[in-house]
Amino acid sequence: MKTYLPYLLLLIGFQLRAQETQAPVNTPQQNYQAELKALGKKFSDEFYPNYSQIYALPEKAFTAKIDSARTDFNATLGKYKSQLEKPYAENQLLEIKYYFDKLLIDYPQSHEVYGQNATAKTSGIPERLKGNLVDFNKPDLLKNSDFVNYFKAYISLQTYFELKKGTYKNLDNQHLQAQWKLIPKYVSNRKCREYWQHEYLFNHIDNNGIKHIEAIYKDFNAYCKDTALLNKVNKAYAADVEGKKGHIIKPYKTLGPHSLDMHMFLPANNLNKHPAIVFFHGGSWSEGKPDWFFSTCQEYAKKGWVACAVEYRTFGRFGTLPFEAVMDAKSAIRWIRQNADAYNIDTTKILATGNSAGGHLALTTALVDNWNEKTDRLSVSAKPNALIINAGVYDLTDDVTAWIRKDLINKDLVKEISPNFLIRRDFPPALIFHGTFDRNVPYASAKKFGEDMVNIGHTDLVFRPLTAAGHFIWFDPRYAEVIQKARAKFLEKLGY
């Protein structure tokens, strides 16, 4: 899963950016970096594997732990400070400060997820760190990655508070709209404001698309004078506009003032019945866009498929949880079946596929009986005829998905959309890929699903572990040929 989750900590080990960007120029600096690297590894090995337990601590205990670690790092810097070049030492001090301040500002939201009856609003950490606000208007700090990470974490917390007001309830692109309102509140320096507006708008386009952002896009173009930033955002926007040309876009569901689109790529010769492949994008149910599959859809259309990429509700745009995304996925399959004649689709050959959270949604179309949209025609099956799953999510009861359960009265409700709790024999033929080194979605959860299906007598499930592969297997060239051959064999066996 991609790591844009307001409540989810997907953490990496401590890395000193100075080590990566500056070659050591003297022996004291080399010694300092070696000692700091060892200290960083010790901290990382303790902190990150236990982040859920650590962020569940009472605030006083948590801040004491962070401040203790900060003291150790500052002491190491102090040991060598007189021997280091002054600009380098000052930069190291700043990196240490904002690295640990970022861990602190993450606490209010993360504690809500992992703590007992916690409320982010009651945390005293934002007040403690209010002195950092002045740095939000210092352009030179935009070059410091630890400061940049701190700023994003701070805005994430303020976005959370802003959205809690309820005024964004029926709006699209809720997180972007809240962020757009917050940036001028905290950033008055023009260069800094241009940078952050460009950063948030570009990332939104890159990870969520351009639908319903016209007003914000025009506002940015009217305000920003930095041509490099303008060109970067405008190029991304234009690419999304261009990507929506040359294929059919149909709304498959209307939800109040909004509709969800089906992007359809048809074969050149569309006179006969064709198999259909339906793509659900990943993004932790929090971001993502159907555009990510457009080029793949074009390839399948050339092979004689009707290829579909589905837009569904995400937390970042609509403030929704995976339950709504499951309903959208089922609505999408039903819409394809209901409109099969119009696009010459063979309804006995509808294949659903997806990466990560998208793989989860593809699975739920075949596993979940409830969680249907009220407007759906339930007599039309939402179950595809086959599945191909890449690094899918099988268990929504673990620490990684704790953000989903945070506000649920019944925490077990997620079991109703968790594949590992929905094992059934009437499951379509499926091909499942999962990396054994997947750190986002534990390999063990995928393996359990495959084994449980076999144990109840399902004979058409092929489970393909990818040894030493991580989560983003669709980007890993080491496994491209293995995956391609397995998919071809699977589809050939099915007669697609």
Buried (B, 14 or more C-beta within 10 A) or exposed (E): BBBBBBBBBBBEEBEBBBBEEEEBEEEBBEBBBEBBBEBBEEBBEEBBEEBBEBBBBEBEEBBEBBEEBBEBBBEBBEEBBEEBEEEBBEBBBBBBBBBBBBBBBBBBBBBBBBBEEBEBEEBEBBEEBEEBEEBBBEEEBBEBBBBBBBBBBBBBBBBBBBBEEEEBEEBBBBBBBBBBBBBEEBBEEBBBBBBBBBBBBBBBBBBBBBBBBEEBBEBBEEEBEBEEBBEBBBEBBEEBEEBBEEBBEBEBBEBEEBEBBBBBBBBEEBEEBBBBBBBBBBBBBBBBBBBBBBEBBEEBBEEBBBBBBBBBBBBBBBBBBBBBBBBBBBBBBBBBBBBBEEBBBBBEBBBBBBBBBBBBBBBBBBBBEEBBBEEBEEEBBBBBBBBBBBBBBBBBBBBBBBBBBBEEEEEEBBBBBBBBBBBEEEBBBBBBBBBBEBEBBBBEBBBBBBEBBEEEEBEBBBBBBBEEBBBBBBEBEEBEEBBEEBBEEBBEEBEB
